[in-house]
Structure formats: C-alpha cells, structure tokens
C-alpha cells in the first residue's frame, strides 16, 4: 500500500506575490519558472529573515514613492518592492541603502540580477536614508 501525501497550501516566497498553492518548492508556477531559468541568488534564504524585513520596512518608510524615472519624471506609484542595483553577494551589499531602490511592481525588473547601469537622477531618484538614533533618558 502506498501512502498518499498532500502538500499544505502556502504563500509564494516571491516578494509581492500573493498566490497561495500546494506546489513543490517555495515559489508559485510563474515565479519558479523565473528562478529556474534565471540566476543563482546566494543570499536567497536571507530574504526570509527578520533583519531583511526590518530593513525593507524602514526603507519603504523613508522612500514611499517609486524611485524610477521614466521620460524625465518620477513615477507616482507607491514603492512596494526593493530592487538591488548590483546583485548582492554579501549581507553588507544586501542591506546597503546605496545599492537599493524602492520601486512599484510595474517598474521592478524582476528576474534581472541587478541593474548597475542605472544612474541617479536619470533612471531613479536618490535614496533617502537616515540612521535611527536612540537617546538614553537621563534620570
């Protein structure tokens, strides 16, 4: 007698994708095709860690509008995706705000291992980044 196994439904691991299904692997059918024929992301697992989500939330808080410039004008859509200009090979590059732009889904070049040819002021507006500081209250 053979055992029948079923996979519990789960959300696709691609940022911004809301598809839920019982597929093999971490991505829905459309995103698994992109990653299978695409490129190897050495830090893929890091994108599921709390530190990444804290960085992402802070980045989008400071850069809420899509940073992409098209035809000389900045997009007015909400930034929902973080795009690395240079594909990160280290955690420092992954969390470097100078290597990241906030873009809307329409302007996110998914499946492309970075866009190092993008220029500030021509292809995207400068990133806003302010380190959080905490002061200790004196008694």
N, C-alpha and C positions, 0 to 999 in steps of 0.2 A: 504494500500500500504506500503510495507517495503522498507526502504532505503538501498541502496547498498553502502557499504563503501569499499574503497580500501586503502591499506597502501602504502605510498610513498616508493620507494626503498631507502635503506640506507646501510651504511657500517657496517660490523660486528664489535662489540666492542672488540673482541679479538686482542691483540697486534700482529701485523704482518700479520693478516688475511686481504685479500683484496677482499673478496667475498661481492657482493652487492646484496641485495634482499629485498623482502617485507614480511619477516617473522614476527611472533609475538615475542616480546621481543627484546633484544639487540644483540643477537648472531645468527649466521647462524646455519643451522641444525647440522653440525658436532660439533660446539663448544657449542651449547645449550645442546647437549647430554652429553658432558664432565662436564658442570657445574651442570646439573640437578642431575646426579647420583654421583656427586663428593662431594665437601665440601662447607661450607658456608664461604664466604670471607667478613668479617665485613667491610673492607675498599674498597670494590669494586667500589663505586662511586668516591673515591678519585683518582682512576686510570684515570679518565677523566678530572681532574683538571689541570690547567696551571702549578702549582707548581710541580706536578709529571712529566710533560713533560720537564720542565726546568731541574729537577734533572736527568731524563733519558738522555736528550741530553748531559749534562755535563759529566755524567758517561761514555757514549759511546764515547765521545770526548777523554777522558783520557784512556779508555780501548777499543780501536777499534778492537782488535783481540779477538776471542773466548777464554775465560779463562780456558776452560775444558781441562783436561789432560787425555789422553787415551793411554794406553800402554807406559807410561813414557814420552810421547811427547805432547806438547801443540798443540791443533787444530790450523790450519792456516786460517780458515774461518773468515769472518767479524762477529763481535758480533752485533746482531740485536735485541736481547731480553735481558731483565733484569730478573734474577732469584733470588728470595729471598731464602736464605739458611734456615731461620726459618720463617714460615708463620707469617707476621706482624699482630699484634693485636692493635698496636698504630701507629700514624703517625710518631713518632720518629723511630720506628723499620722499617717502610716503607721507610724512607729516610736515613737510616743508611748505608753508603757505606760498612761497615764491614759485613753487612748482605746481600749484593748483589754481584752477579757475572754477568758479561756480557758473554752471550753465543750465539752461532749461533742457527738457528732453529733446526738443526739436534740434538744438544746437550741440548736443552731446555726440561726439564722433565715436560711438560705441564700437568695439571690435578693432580699434586702432591703437597700437601700442605707443601712445603719446603723439603729441604734435609739436615737436621742438621748433618748428619753423614759424609758429605763431609769434607775432610781435606785439608788445604792449603799445596801446594807442592806435594800432592798425587792425589787429584781429580780436583784441579783447581789452577791456578797461583794466587799469591797475587793481590789484587785490588790496582790500583793506584788511589789516591785521594788527591787532592791539593785544599785547600780552595781558592776561588778567593779573592784577596785583591784589594782594590781600594784606590789610594792615591789622596789626595786633592792637587791640584796645588796651590802653594803659589803665590799671586800676585806680 
